[in-house]
Amino acid sequence: MKAKTPSDSRTTMTDLVLPSETNPLNNLFGGELLARMDRAASIAARRHSRRVCVTASVNHVAFNRAVPLGSVVTVEATISRAFKSSMEIFIDVWIEDRESGNRTKANEAIYTFVAVDETGRPIEVAPVVPETDLEKERFAAALRRKQLSLVLAGKMKPHEATELKALFD
């Protein structure tokens, strides 16, 4: 299976924050942002695997900044690493200043998707070859996150998590 780069899966979705999507403080509902991130991640996973993909987990979400009513919000999703049938997708959320046009990173998340066949069974996906320094950093960190997740789930013994152990040695 031919390896792909993170840029092959990059997905960018830009939209406005409308009144029906806001909380009493006139900021975007967290759940609405999660849904937008899930859609962008789903597209990125499908672009990478060329298969139907399902959300396996939401591994990390950081709501660092409120997203006010009327904001232009851009959600960027990119595959950071592929394993056998799963793909880690890193998502960056940006807010555009209405007057200057400058973008500020507001939030980020990490989702895991699994590619499935017509019967819903996991199917193998292509590996990822990172190119930029940021892609290489996210690629390396993805293995540590996967090992931590497996250890916490009892599916891997702590001494087998070599990438995690290396952080403490």
ROROTI-626632 format. One record per atom (N, C-alpha, C): residue in three letters; atom name; y, x, z. Coordinates in steps of 0.2 Angstrom, whole numbers, plus 5000, padded with zeros to 4 digits. Each point is the difference from the previous one (the first is absolute). Example, Ala and Ser with C-alpha at 12.3 -4.5 7.8 and 13.67 -1.06 7.14 Angstrom:
<nodes>
   koldo   filum     c2     c1     c3
     ALA       N   4972   5066   5039
     ALA      CA   5006   4996   5000
     ALA       C   5006   5004   5000
     SER       N   5005   4998   4996
     SER      CA   5006   5004   5001
     SER       C   5005   4996   5003
</nodes>
This chain:
<nodes>
   koldo   filum     c2     c1     c3
     MET       N   4994   5004   5000
     MET      CA   5006   4996   5000
     MET       C   5006   5004   5000
     LYS       N   5005   4999   4996
     LYS      CA   5006   5004   4999
     LYS       C   5005   4999   5005
     ALA       N   5002   5006   5003
     ALA      CA   5005   4999   5006
     ALA       C   5007   4998   4997
     LYS       N   5003   4997   5005
     LYS      CA   5007   4997   4998
     LYS       C   5005   5003   5005
     THR       N   5006   5000   4997
     THR      CA   5006   5002   5005
     THR       C   5003   4994   5003
     PRO       N   5003   5001   5006
     PRO      CA   5004   4995   5003
     PRO       C   5005   4996   4996
     SER       N   5003   5004   4995
     SER      CA   5005   4996   4996
     SER       C   4996   4995   4995
     ASP       N   4994   5001   4999
     ASP      CA   4996   4995   4996
     ASP       C   5000   4993   5003
     SER       N   5001   5000   5007
     SER      CA   4999   4994   5003
     SER       C   5007   4997   5003
     ARG       N   5005   5004   4999
     ARG      CA   5006   4998   5003
     ARG       C   5003   4993   4998
     THR       N   5001   4996   5005
     THR      CA   5003   4994   4999
     THR       C   5006   4999   5004
     THR       N   5005   4997   4996
     THR      CA   5007   4999   5003
     THR       C   5002   4993   4999
     MET       N   5001   4996   5006
     MET      CA   5002   4993   4999
     MET       C   5007   5000   5004
     THR       N   5005   4997   4996
     THR      CA   5006   4999   5003
     THR       C   5002   4992   5000
     ASP       N   5003   4998   5006
     ASP      CA   5002   4993   5000
     ASP       C   5006   4999   5005
     LEU       N   5002   4994   5001
     LEU      CA   5006   4999   5004
     LEU       C   4997   4996   5006
     VAL       N   5003   5001   5006
     VAL      CA   4998   4996   5006
     VAL       C   5004   4994   5000
     LEU       N   4996   4994   5000
     LEU      CA   5003   4994   4999
     LEU       C   5000   4996   5007
     PRO       N   5005   4995   5001
     PRO      CA   5000   4997   5007
     PRO       C   4994   4997   5002
     SER       N   4995   4997   4996
     SER      CA   4994   4998   5002
     SER       C   4995   5005   5003
     GLU       N   5002   5006   4999
     GLU      CA   4995   5006   5002
     GLU       C   5002   5003   5006
     THR       N   5006   4997   5003
     THR      CA   5002   5004   5006
     THR       C   4999   4996   5007
     ASN       N   5001   5004   5005
     ASN      CA   4999   4998   5007
     ASN       C   5007   4997   5002
     PRO       N   5000   4998   5007
     PRO      CA   5007   4998   5002
     PRO       C   5005   5005   5001
     LEU       N   4998   5007   4999
     LEU      CA   5005   5005   5000
     LEU       C   5002   5002   4993
     ASN       N   4998   4996   4995
     ASN      CA   5002   5001   4993
     ASN       C   4997   5006   4997
     ASN       N   4994   5002   5003
     ASN      CA   4997   5006   4997
     ASN       C   4993   4998   4997
     LEU       N   4997   5003   4995
     LEU      CA   4994   4999   4997
     LEU       C   4994   4999   5005
     PHE       N   4997   4995   5000
     PHE      CA   4994   4999   5004
     PHE       C   4995   5006   4999
     GLY       N   4997   5002   5006
     GLY      CA   4995   5006   4999
     GLY       C   4994   4998   4996
     GLY       N   4998   4994   5001
     GLY      CA   4994   4997   4996
     GLY       C   5002   5000   4993
     GLU       N   5006   4998   4998
     GLU      CA   5002   5000   4993
     GLU       C   5000   5007   4997
     LEU       N   5002   5005   5004
     LEU      CA   5000   5007   4998
     LEU       C   4993   5002   4999
     LEU       N   4995   4999   5005
     LEU      CA   4993   5001   4999
     LEU       C   4997   4998   4994
     ALA       N   5002   4994   4998
     ALA      CA   4997   4997   4994
     ALA       C   5002   5003   4994
     ARG       N   5007   5002   5000
     ARG      CA   5002   5004   4994
     ARG       C   4997   5007   5000
     MET       N   4999   5003   5005
     MET      CA   4996   5006   5000
     MET       C   4993   5000   4998
     ASP       N   4997   4994   5002
     ASP      CA   4993   4999   4998
     ASP       C   4999   4999   4993
     ARG       N   5005   4996   4997
     ARG      CA   5000   4999   4993
     ARG       C   5001   5007   4996
     ALA       N   5005   5004   5002
     ALA      CA   5001   5006   4996
     ALA       C   4994   5005   5001
     ALA       N   4997   5000   5006
     ALA      CA   4994   5004   5001
     ALA       C   4994   4998   4996
     SER       N   4999   4993   4999
     SER      CA   4995   4997   4996
     SER       C   5001   5003   4993
     ILE       N   5006   4999   4997
     ILE      CA   5001   5002   4993
     ILE       C   4998   5008   5000
     ALA       N   5003   5004   5004
     ALA      CA   4998   5007   5000
     ALA       C   4993   5002   5000
     ALA       N   4996   4996   5005
     ALA      CA   4993   5001   5000
     ALA       C   4997   4998   4994
     ARG       N   5002   4995   4997
     ARG      CA   4997   4997   4993
     ARG       C   5001   5005   4995
     ARG       N   5007   5003   5000
     ARG      CA   5001   5005   4994
     ARG       C   4996   5006   5001
     HIS       N   4998   5002   5006
     HIS      CA   4996   5006   5001
     HIS       C   4993   4999   4998
     SER       N   4997   4994   5002
     SER      CA   4993   4999   4999
     SER       C   4999   4996   4994
     ARG       N   5004   4996   4998
     ARG      CA   4999   4995   4994
     ARG       C   4995   4995   5002
     ARG       N   5000   4998   5006
     ARG      CA   4995   4995   5003
     ARG       C   5004   4996   5004
     VAL       N   4997   4994   5002
     VAL      CA   5003   4996   5005
     VAL       C   4999   5004   5007
     CYS       N   5005   4999   5004
     CYS      CA   5001   5004   5006
     CYS       C   5002   4995   5006
     VAL       N   4997   5001   5005
     VAL      CA   5001   4996   5006
     VAL       C   5003   5004   5006
     THR       N   5004   4997   5004
     THR      CA   5003   5003   5006
     THR       C   4994   5001   5005
     ALA       N   4999   5007   5002
     ALA      CA   4995   5001   5005
     ALA       C   5004   5001   5007
     SER       N   5006   5003   5000
     SER      CA   5003   5001   5006
     SER       C   5007   5001   4999
     VAL       N   5004   4998   5005
     VAL      CA   5007   5003   5001
     VAL       C   5000   5005   5005
     ASN       N   5000   5006   4998
     ASN      CA   4999   5006   5005
     ASN       C   5007   5001   5004
     HIS       N   5005   4999   4997
     HIS      CA   5007   5002   5003
     HIS       C   5005   4996   4997
     VAL       N   5005   4998   5004
     VAL      CA   5006   4997   4998
     VAL       C   5005   5002   5005
     ALA       N   5006   5002   4997
     ALA      CA   5006   5002   5004
     ALA       C   5006   4996   4998
     PHE       N   5002   4995   5004
     PHE      CA   5006   4997   4998
     PHE       C   5006   5003   5004
     ASN       N   5002   5005   4996
     ASN      CA   5006   5005   5003
     ASN       C   5007   4997   4999
     ARG       N   5001   4996   4995
     ARG      CA   5006   4997   4999
     ARG       C   5000   4992   4998
     ALA       N   5004   4996   5003
     ALA      CA   5000   4993   4998
     ALA       C   5003   5000   4992
     VAL       N   4997   4995   4997
     VAL      CA   5002   4999   4993
     VAL       C   5004   4994   5000
     PRO       N   5007   5000   4999
     PRO      CA   5004   4994   5001
     PRO       C   5000   4996   4993
     LEU       N   5002   4994   5002
     LEU      CA   5001   4995   4995
     LEU       C   5004   5002   4994
     GLY       N   4998   4999   4994
     GLY      CA   5004   5002   4994
     GLY       C   4998   5007   4998
     SER       N   4996   5004   5004
     SER      CA   4999   5007   4998
     SER       C   4995   5000   4993
     VAL       N   5001   5006   4997
     VAL      CA   4996   5001   4994
     VAL       C   4995   5005   5003
     VAL       N   4993   4998   5000
     VAL      CA   4995   5003   5003
     VAL       C   4995   5003   4995
     THR       N   4998   5006   5000
     THR      CA   4995   5003   4996
     THR       C   4994   5002   5004
     VAL       N   4995   4998   4997
     VAL      CA   4993   5002   5003
     VAL       C   4997   5005   4995
     GLU       N   4998   5006   5003
     GLU      CA   4997   5005   4995
     GLU       C   4993   5001   5003
     ALA       N   4995   4999   4996
     ALA      CA   4993   5001   5003
     ALA       C   4996   5005   4995
     THR       N   4997   5005   5003
     THR      CA   4997   5005   4997
     THR       C   4993   5002   5003
     ILE       N   4995   5001   4996
     ILE      CA   4993   5003   5003
     ILE       C   5002   5007   5003
     SER       N   4998   5000   5006
     SER      CA   5000   5007   5003
     SER       C   4994   5004   5000
     ARG       N   4994   4996   5000
     ARG      CA   4993   5003   5000
     ARG       C   4995   4995   4998
     ALA       N   4995   5002   4997
     ALA      CA   4994   4995   4999
     ALA       C   4994   5003   5003
     PHE       N   4996   4996   5002
     PHE      CA   4994   5002   5003
     PHE       C   4994   4997   4996
     LYS       N   4995   4998   5002
     LYS      CA   4994   4998   4996
     LYS       C   5003   4993   4996
     SER       N   5001   4995   5004
     SER      CA   5002   4994   4997
     SER       C   5007   4998   5003
     SER       N   5002   5003   5005
     SER      CA   5007   4998   5003
     SER       C   5005   5005   4997
     MET       N   5006   4997   5001
     MET      CA   5006   5004   4998
     MET       C   5006   4999   5005
     GLU       N   5003   5005   5003
     GLU      CA   5005   5000   5004
     GLU       C   5007   4999   4996
     ILE       N   5004   4995   5002
     ILE      CA   5006   4999   4996
     ILE       C   5006   5001   5005
     PHE       N   5004   5005   4998
     PHE      CA   5006   5001   5004
     PHE       C   5006   4996   4997
     ILE       N   5003   4996   5005
     ILE      CA   5006   4996   4997
     ILE       C   5006   5002   5003
     ASP       N   5006   5000   4996
     ASP      CA   5006   5002   5003
     ASP       C   5005   4994   4998
     VAL       N   5004   4998   5005
     VAL      CA   5004   4994   4999
     VAL       C   5007   5002   5000
     TRP       N   5004   4999   4995
     TRP      CA   5007   5002   5000
     TRP       C   5005   4994   4999
     ILE       N   5006   5001   5003
     ILE      CA   5005   4995   5000
     ILE       C   5006   5004   4996
     GLU       N   5003   4996   4996
     GLU      CA   5005   5002   4995
     GLU       C   5007   4998   5003
     ASP       N   5005   5005   5001
     ASP      CA   5006   4998   5003
     ASP       C   5004   4996   4994
     ARG       N   5002   4994   5002
     ARG      CA   5003   4995   4995
     ARG       C   5006   5003   4997
     GLU       N   5004   5005   5003
     GLU      CA   5006   5002   4997
     GLU       C   4999   5007   4997
     SER       N   4997   5005   5003
     SER      CA   4999   5006   4997
     SER       C   4994   5001   4995
     GLY       N   4995   4996   5002
     GLY      CA   4994   5000   4996
     GLY       C   4995   5005   5003
     ASN       N   5002   5004   5005
     ASN      CA   4996   5005   5003
     ASN       C   4994   4996   5004
     ARG       N   4994   5004   4999
     ARG      CA   4994   4997   5003
     ARG       C   4998   5003   5007
     THR       N   4998   4996   5005
     THR      CA   4998   5003   5006
     THR       C   4993   4998   5002
     LYS       N   4996   5004   5002
     LYS      CA   4993   4998   5002
     LYS       C   5000   4996   5006
     ALA       N   4997   4994   5000
     ALA      CA   5001   4995   5005
     ALA       C   4993   5000   5004
     ASN       N   4995   5000   4996
     ASN      CA   4993   4999   5003
     ASN       C   4995   5004   4996
     GLU       N   4994   5000   5003
     GLU      CA   4994   5003   4997
     GLU       C   4994   4997   5002
     ALA       N   4995   5001   4996
     ALA      CA   4993   4997   5002
     ALA       C   4995   5004   4997
     ILE       N   4994   4999   5003
     ILE      CA   4994   5003   4997
     ILE       C   4994   4995   5000
     TYR       N   4998   4998   4994
     TYR      CA   4995   4995   4999
     TYR       C   4993   5003   4997
     THR       N   4995   4997   5001
     THR      CA   4994   5002   4997
     THR       C   4997   4995   4996
     PHE       N   4998   5001   4994
     PHE      CA   4997   4995   4995
     PHE       C   4994   5003   4998
     VAL       N   4995   4995   4998
     VAL      CA   4994   5001   4998
     VAL       C   4999   4997   4993
     ALA       N   4997   5004   4995
     ALA      CA   4999   4997   4993
     ALA       C   4993   4997   5001
     VAL       N   5000   4994   4996
     VAL      CA   4993   4996   5000
     VAL       C   4998   4998   4993
     ASP       N   4994   4999   4999
     ASP      CA   4997   4998   4994
     ASP       C   5001   4992   5000
     GLU       N   4997   4997   4995
     GLU      CA   5000   4993   4998
     GLU       C   4997   4996   5006
     THR       N   4995   5003   5004
     THR      CA   4997   4997   5005
     THR       C   5003   5001   5007
     GLY       N   5006   5004   5000
     GLY      CA   5003   5001   5006
     GLY       C   4997   5007   5004
     ARG       N   4996   5003   4997
     ARG      CA   4997   5006   5003
     ARG       C   5005   5006   4998
     PRO       N   5001   5005   5005
     PRO      CA   5004   5006   4999
     PRO       C   4997   5004   4994
     ILE       N   5005   5003   4997
     ILE      CA   4998   5004   4994
     ILE       C   5004   5006   5000
     GLU       N   4997   5005   4997
     GLU      CA   5003   5007   5001
     GLU       C   5006   5000   4996
     VAL       N   5005   5004   5002
     VAL      CA   5007   5001   4997
     VAL       C   5001   5008   4999
     ALA       N   5004   5001   4995
     ALA      CA   5002   5007   4998
     ALA       C   5003   5003   5006
     PRO       N   4999   5007   5000
     PRO      CA   5004   5004   5005
     PRO       C   5008   5000   4998
     VAL       N   5003   5003   5005
     VAL      CA   5008   5001   4999
     VAL       C   5001   5007   5000
     VAL       N   5004   5002   4996
     VAL      CA   5003   5007   4999
     VAL       C   5007   5000   5002
     PRO       N   5002   5002   5006
     PRO      CA   5008   5000   5001
     PRO       C   5003   5005   4996
     GLU       N   5007   4999   4999
     GLU      CA   5003   5005   4996
     GLU       C   5006   5003   5004
     THR       N   5004   4995   5003
     THR      CA   5006   5002   5003
     THR       C   4999   5002   5008
     ASP       N   5004   5004   5003
     ASP      CA   4999   5002   5007
     ASP       C   4999   4994   5004
     LEU       N   5004   4994   4999
     LEU      CA   4999   4994   5004
     LEU       C   4993   4997   4999
     GLU       N   4998   5000   4994
     GLU      CA   4993   4997   4998
     GLU       C   4995   5004   5003
     LYS       N   5001   5007   5000
     LYS      CA   4995   5004   5003
     LYS       C   4999   4999   5008
     GLU       N   5006   5000   5003
     GLU      CA   5001   4998   5007
     GLU       C   4996   4994   5002
     ARG       N   5002   4994   4996
     ARG      CA   4997   4994   5002
     ARG       C   4992   5000   4998
     PHE       N   4998   5004   4995
     PHE      CA   4993   5000   4998
     PHE       C   4996   5003   5006
     ALA       N   5003   5006   5003
     ALA      CA   4996   5003   5005
     ALA       C   5000   4996   5007
     ALA       N   5006   4997   5001
     ALA      CA   5000   4996   5006
     ALA       C   4995   4994   5000
     ALA       N   4999   4997   4993
     ALA      CA   4996   4994   5000
     ALA       C   4993   5002   5002
     LEU       N   4997   5006   4999
     LEU      CA   4993   5001   5003
     LEU       C   5000   5000   5007
     ARG       N   5006   5003   5004
     ARG      CA   5000   5000   5007
     ARG       C   5000   4993   5002
     ARG       N   5004   4995   4997
     ARG      CA   5001   4993   5002
     ARG       C   4993   4997   4999
     LYS       N   4996   5001   4995
     LYS      CA   4994   4997   4999
     LYS       C   4995   5003   5005
     GLN       N   5000   5006   5002
     GLN      CA   4995   5002   5005
     GLN       C   5002   4997   5007
     LEU       N   5006   5000   5001
     LEU      CA   5002   4997   5007
     LEU       C   4998   4992   5000
     SER       N   5001   4997   4995
     SER      CA   4998   4993   4999
     SER       C   4992   4999   5001
     LEU       N   4996   5005   4997
     LEU      CA   4993   5000   5001
     LEU       C   4998   5001   5007
     VAL       N   5003   5005   5003
     VAL      CA   4999   5002   5007
     VAL       C   5001   4994   5004
     LEU       N   5006   4997   5000
     LEU      CA   5001   4994   5004
     LEU       C   4996   4994   4999
     ALA       N   4997   5000   4994
     ALA      CA   4996   4994   4998
     ALA       C   4992   5002   5003
     GLY       N   4999   5006   5002
     GLY      CA   4993   5002   5002
     GLY       C   4996   5002   4994
     LYS       N   5003   5001   4994
     LYS      CA   4996   5001   4994
     LYS       C   5000   5008   4998
     MET       N   5003   5004   5004
     MET      CA   5000   5007   5000
     MET       C   5001   5003   5007
     LYS       N   4996   5005   5001
     LYS      CA   5000   5003   5007
     LYS       C   5006   5005   5000
     PRO       N   5004   5000   5005
     PRO      CA   5006   5004   5000
     PRO       C   4999   5008   4998
     HIS       N   4994   5003   5002
     HIS      CA   5000   5007   4997
     HIS       C   4999   5000   4993
     GLU       N   4998   4995   4996
     GLU      CA   4999   5000   4993
     GLU       C   5007   4999   4996
     ALA       N   5005   4998   5004
     ALA      CA   5007   4999   4997
     ALA       C   5004   5007   5000
     THR       N   4997   5004   4995
     THR      CA   5003   5007   4999
     THR       C   5007   5000   4999
     GLU       N   5003   4996   4996
     GLU      CA   5007   5000   4998
     GLU       C   5004   4998   5007
     LEU       N   4998   4996   5004
     LEU      CA   5003   4998   5006
     LEU       C   5000   5006   5005
     LYS       N   4994   5003   5000
     LYS      CA   4999   5005   5005
     LYS       C   5005   5006   4998
     ALA       N   5001   5001   4994
     ALA      CA   5004   5006   4998
     ALA       C   5007   4999   5002
     LEU       N   5002   4994   5002
     LEU      CA   5007   4999   5002
     LEU       C   5001   5003   5007
     PHE       N   4994   5000   5004
     PHE      CA   5000   5002   5007
     PHE       C   4998   5007   5002
     ASP       N   4997   5003   4995
     ASP      CA   4997   5007   5001
     ASP       C   5005   5005   4999
</nodes>
